[in-house]
């Protein structure tokens, strides 16, 4: 089992246990990596490296300020994680700041990301298909989502996701480059953060929301 905790050398991390390892975005990484894409991909650079270089049966992604915890507020242990994954494919964290009258997409609108998201979804409609587009569009009307690109899951689930999402993002970047449009900073991270739960629905994965702690 391996969980990457993404941050930089300037960040403060909680004391990490034996299943957690720092992934520092401001340091070069050997082998297959997408370090150069970090300004647009954010923690996805850690996800890519985990995909390509980790063979553990269970893998995860956390942030230096956000960690999965148990009911006592302690980091989820290896035994707790294995127990939870007996009845699901993946563990994620649920957002709580939305409502039925103020769905997920209101954050994107308020923070100037909605136009980019709509453009990305239209691209996905043609590149991936109508069903995926419809699920994503409906998902953004919900009052919660699997947030922050955080997860703990069986490796085969993440292999499948990474094969899909990095192909989509590469193709989207190529299309935007063809039309000489620059990608806004962090935008690919936003796309995936808000649509990860939609992907899980599309692929019929059983997701379980677990608690997280946020370190200020």
Residue pairs with C-beta under 8 A, 6 or more apart in sequence:
1 19
1 56
1 57
1 58
1 59
1 60
1 78
1 81
1 82
2 19
2 21
2 50
2 54
2 56
2 58
2 59
2 60
3 19
3 20
3 21
3 59
3 60
3 61
3 62
3 152
4 20
4 21
4 22
4 23
4 46
4 47
4 49
4 50
4 54
4 59
4 60
4 61
4 62
5 13
5 16
5 20
5 21
5 22
5 23
5 62
5 63
5 64
5 67
6 23
6 25
6 43
6 45
6 46
6 61
6 62
6 63
6 64
7 13
7 22
7 23
7 24
7 25
7 63
7 64
7 65
8 24
8 25
8 26
8 64
9 24
9 26
9 27
10 26
11 64
11 65
12 64
12 215
13 22
13 64
14 64
14 67
14 75
14 215
16 22
17 75
17 77
18 78
19 77
19 78
19 81
20 62
20 75
22 64
23 45
23 46
23 49
23 50
25 35
25 38
25 43
25 45
25 46
28 35
29 35
29 49
31 52
31 53
32 49
32 52
32 53
33 45
33 48
33 49
33 52
34 41
34 44
34 45
34 48
34 49
35 45
37 44
37 45
37 188
38 45
39 185
39 186
40 173
40 183
40 184
40 185
40 186
40 187
40 188
40 189
41 48
41 169
41 188
41 189
42 149
42 186
42 188
42 189
43 61
43 63
43 148
43 149
43 189
44 149
44 169
44 188
44 189
44 192
46 61
47 61
47 149
47 158
47 162
48 162
48 166
50 59
50 61
50 158
51 158
51 159
51 162
51 166
54 155
55 155
56 155
57 154
57 155
58 81
58 82
58 85
58 152
58 153
58 154
58 155
59 152
59 153
59 155
59 158
60 68
60 81
60 91
60 150
60 151
60 152
60 153
61 149
61 150
61 151
62 68
62 150
63 148
63 150
64 215
65 214
65 215
65 216
66 93
66 148
66 150
66 212
66 213
66 214
66 215
67 75
67 212
67 213
67 215
68 75
68 76
68 91
68 93
68 150
68 152
68 210
68 211
68 212
69 75
69 76
69 210
69 211
69 212
69 213
70 76
70 77
70 80
70 211
71 211
73 211
73 213
76 84
76 91
76 152
76 210
81 91
81 152
84 91
84 208
84 210
85 91
85 152
85 153
85 154
87 206
87 208
88 206
88 207
88 208
89 153
89 154
89 157
89 200
89 205
89 206
89 207
90 151
90 152
90 153
90 154
90 157
90 200
90 205
90 206
90 207
90 208
91 151
91 152
91 153
91 207
91 208
91 209
91 210
92 146
92 147
92 150
92 151
92 196
92 197
92 200
92 207
92 208
92 209
92 210
93 146
93 147
93 148
93 150
93 209
93 210
93 211
93 212
94 144
94 145
94 146
94 147
94 209
95 104
95 144
95 145
95 146
95 147
96 144
97 107
98 104
98 106
98 107
98 142
98 143
98 144
98 145
99 143
100 143
102 143
103 140
103 141
103 142
103 143
104 139
104 140
104 141
104 142
104 143
104 144
104 145
104 194
105 114
105 117
105 140
105 141
107 113
108 114
108 117
108 140
108 190
108 194
113 187
113 190
116 184
116 187
116 190
116 191
117 140
117 190
117 191
117 194
120 172
120 191
121 133
121 136
121 137
122 133
123 171
123 172
123 175
124 132
124 133
124 136
124 168
125 132
125 133
127 168
127 171
127 172
128 168
131 202
132 198
132 202
135 198
135 201
135 202
136 195
136 198
138 198
139 145
139 195
139 197
139 198
139 201
140 194
140 195
140 198
145 194
145 196
145 197
146 196
146 197
146 200
146 207
146 209
147 193
148 193
149 189
149 192
149 193
149 196
150 212
151 158
151 196
157 205
160 203
161 199
161 203
164 199
165 192
165 199
169 188
169 191
169 192
172 188
173 183
173 188
176 182
176 183
197 207
200 207
